Amino acid sequence: MANSISRAPGDRAGVIIATLCFLHCIGGPALLAFAGLSSFLKFSERAEYLFLFASAAIGAAVLLPAYKRRHRRKSCLAMFGAGLLALFAHRHMSSGLPELAAALIGASLIASAHLFNIHYSRQCACCNPATEGKGSTKTNQEPKADTQ
């Protein structure tokens, strides 16, 4: 269980970044509705790049090793990849409902990928070093033969 716990902070950071991105995508247009807050537009664009690159970096650092060493579930990687594609598509869309939908779907997919990664990593029997060592010694030992 130590391996799955050691990777959980990375997954939690990925969920937090994706959630902040989600909230930014919802709250950004609402803040722009107020004329006095339109000066936040440059900060908002920079924040989008920050969310995008942070999500990509954390996801690559956490999801790829978990896939290779633990659960081998392609669904986590597929959700993460689809989420990144949606966020990249969001950056190249014109303003409006499709842009907002792409951003919200992308952030939701990335957060879900991290949540599933936590779940699958904890569920996987190979992640528990205590049972891993015991299981391998039990299965590799041959039963003692009776000499009588």
Secondary structure, DSSP 8 states (H G I E B T S, - for coil): -HHHHHHHHHHHHHHHHHHHHHHHHHHHHHHHTSGGGGGGHHHHHHHHHHHHHHHHHHHHHHHHHHIIIII--HHHHHHHHHHHHHHHHHHTS-SSHHHHHHHHHHHHHHHHHHHHHHHHHHH-GGG-HHHHHHHHHHHHS-------
